[in-house]
Amino acid sequence: MGRKLLFLFILIPLFLHGQDRGEGKLLSQAIGENIKRYKIESQLAYGADDVERAEFLFDSLISNVINGSILDNFKVKKRSGRNIELYDFEKPMFLMTYASWCTPGKGEIPALNEIAAEYSDYIDFVVLYWDNRKEMRKRTKEYSRDITIIYIDEAENNHSHIIETLKHSVGFPTSFFIDADKKIVDVRRGALHPYNESYEVSFELNYNAFHNGISLLKNLSDKDKNEGVVSSEDPNP
């Protein structure tokens, strides 16, 4: 407990700009104001083999800076090569960022496919690959049709400050849980998986991790619907 309190006092000046939890700021702005100092402190923690502090720094960045910020709108491409924008997705969104050098656990994609089959009526499931089209297409064949695969080739967007900031901020794979107004509700790293794990263990770890975040979005969606019904029936409940 004492060490965690010490970390908190250290993080107060580190995340001074994030005291409002990013409310009203674009994600790229919230990250841009804090990411440099976070990376310095994080690298020092890992250099000292202080994994606990490094994880605490990450969790604090999410809680104090990123959560409550607004997802930037920018152009991406679908697997077909067609251009779309992130704001074209109108439902609450599960957005997972990935790259070709990330190796998913044995049960990760099947777990996501199952979650998407259960909740795609309420939530847009999107996997964003930071890669060129050729590499992206090779690695996305196992995703179901309930999941939209999009990609950004940074070589084609090397003058975009927003894309550079978002790509090089919190690592891969990372899951963003975003409400219908594009406000970020939560951010979570991918489930850790040893390479010798069984399919069953990998599936359960990933399914539970995805389901916890998706349940949060589903609850928010249900709450909004219920409030809409109350307001339409009785303006003074």
ABEGO torsion letter per residue (X at the ends): XAAAAAAAAAAAAAAAAAAAGGBGBBAAAAAAAAAAAAAAAAAAAAAAGBAAAAAAAAAAAAAAAABGBBBBBBBBBBAAGBBBBAAABABBBBBBBBBAABBBBAAAAAAAAAAAAAAAAABBBBBBBBBBAAAAAAAAAABBAABBBBBBBAAAAAABAAAAAAAAAAEOBBBBBBBAAGBBABBBBBBBBBAABBAAAAAAAAAAAAAAAAAAAAAAAAAAAAAAAAAAABABX
